[in-house]
Each structure stands twice: as C-alpha cells, then as structure tokens.
Amino acid sequence: MSYFDDLIDASLIQRELSVRGKTVPTWWKPLTAGQRVELLRGQVVRSDGESASVVEVDLAQSAERSQRMVVMTLCTQDGQAVYRALKDLQSDPSWLIDALVDLARKVHDEGNG
C-alpha cells in the first residue's frame, strides 16, 4: 500500500498488436520504478566535463533490455505472465518480438507523462 494509491492505476493496460495482417489484443502491467531501474543497469554515460556526453550502447544488451521489459510486463487478460523467462520469449520469431518490443515502449512511454 502506498501513500499515493489514489494516483496509481494498477489496472492492466490493453492495446491491440497488429502484425502480418492480423490484430490481437494484448495486456500489460504498468512498469514499476524498480523494474525501470533494473532495465537501466549496464548503461554507461561518459562525460569529460567539456564536450557533450557520450553514451556507449552495446546493441545486444540494448535489445535484451527491451525484451526483458516485455517479459516483465506482458500478461494475459487475468494478469498472468505470457513469458516466464527471457529464453522463452527469445524462442519466438524475431518479427513477433520486435513488434511486442515496439508496443511495450509505446505502452510504457504513455504512462510516464
């Protein structure tokens, strides 16, 4: 229970996933602050104090971070996780996972305003 319970909408977020000419409903749990921190682990920003900051991006780690966000928050209509682990998600075709990652980003960006 949180002091801000009146502000927090814990209901699932429903969005349509359209891919390869088909549309299916998907449900998402709101991303928690702790999950967001977990997703940021390993990202490095360097600055020499004089020029612009430099962000180092490991593309494989970046893709895995995005996929972990899907594992953490994609669920069935009754709130059960669709994927139990990252390896389960990674066994599905990349075109499907790419579409889920794009939708997850949109869903969770909407909730941060």
HUTAFEN-V341437 format. One record per residue. RES is the residue in three letters. SS is DSSP state (H for helix, E for strand, L for the rest). PHI is phi as a letter, one per 30 degrees, with the letter a starting at -180 (none if undefined). PSI is psi as a letter, one per 20 degrees, with the letter a starting at -180 (none if undefined). Layout:
RES|SS|PHI|PSI / RES|SS|PHI|PSI
This chain:
MET|L|none|p / SER|L|b|q / TYR|L|e|h / PHE|L|c|k / ASP|L|e|h / ASP|L|d|h / LEU|L|d|h / ILE|L|d|p / ASP|L|c|o / ALA|L|d|j / SER|L|d|q / LEU|L|d|q / ILE|E|c|p / GLN|E|c|p / ARG|E|b|q / GLU|E|d|p / LEU|E|c|o / SER|E|c|p / VAL|E|a|p / ARG|L|h|l / GLY|L|i|j / LYS|E|b|q / THR|E|b|p / VAL|E|b|q / PRO|E|d|q / THR|E|b|q / TRP|E|b|q / TRP|E|b|q / LYS|L|d|q / PRO|L|d|q / LEU|L|d|p / THR|L|d|r / ALA|H|d|h / GLY|H|d|h / GLN|H|d|h / ARG|H|d|g / VAL|H|d|g / GLU|H|e|h / LEU|H|d|h / LEU|H|d|i / ARG|L|e|p / GLY|L|j|i / GLN|L|d|p / VAL|E|b|p / VAL|E|b|p / ARG|E|c|q / SER|L|b|p / ASP|L|c|j / GLY|L|i|i / GLU|L|c|g / SER|L|c|a / ALA|L|d|q / SER|L|d|q / VAL|E|c|p / VAL|E|c|p / GLU|E|c|p / VAL|L|b|o / ASP|L|d|o / LEU|H|d|h / ALA|H|d|g / GLN|H|d|h / SER|H|d|g / ALA|H|d|g / GLU|H|d|h / ARG|H|e|g / SER|H|d|h / GLN|H|d|h / ARG|H|d|h / MET|H|d|h / VAL|H|d|g / VAL|H|e|g / MET|H|d|h / THR|H|b|h / LEU|E|d|p / CYS|E|b|r / THR|L|d|r / GLN|L|e|h / ASP|L|c|j / GLY|L|j|j / GLN|L|d|q / ALA|E|d|p / VAL|L|d|g / TYR|L|c|p / ARG|L|d|h / ALA|L|b|r / LEU|H|e|h / LYS|H|d|h / ASP|H|d|g / LEU|H|d|g / GLN|H|d|i / SER|L|d|i / ASP|L|d|r / PRO|L|d|q / SER|H|d|h / TRP|H|d|h / LEU|H|d|g / ILE|H|d|h / ASP|H|e|g / ALA|H|d|h / LEU|H|d|g / VAL|H|d|g / ASP|H|e|g / LEU|H|d|g / ALA|H|e|g / ARG|H|d|g / LYS|H|d|g / VAL|H|e|g / HIS|H|d|h / ASP|H|d|h / GLU|H|e|h / GLY|L|d|j / ASN|L|c|k / GLY|L|c|none
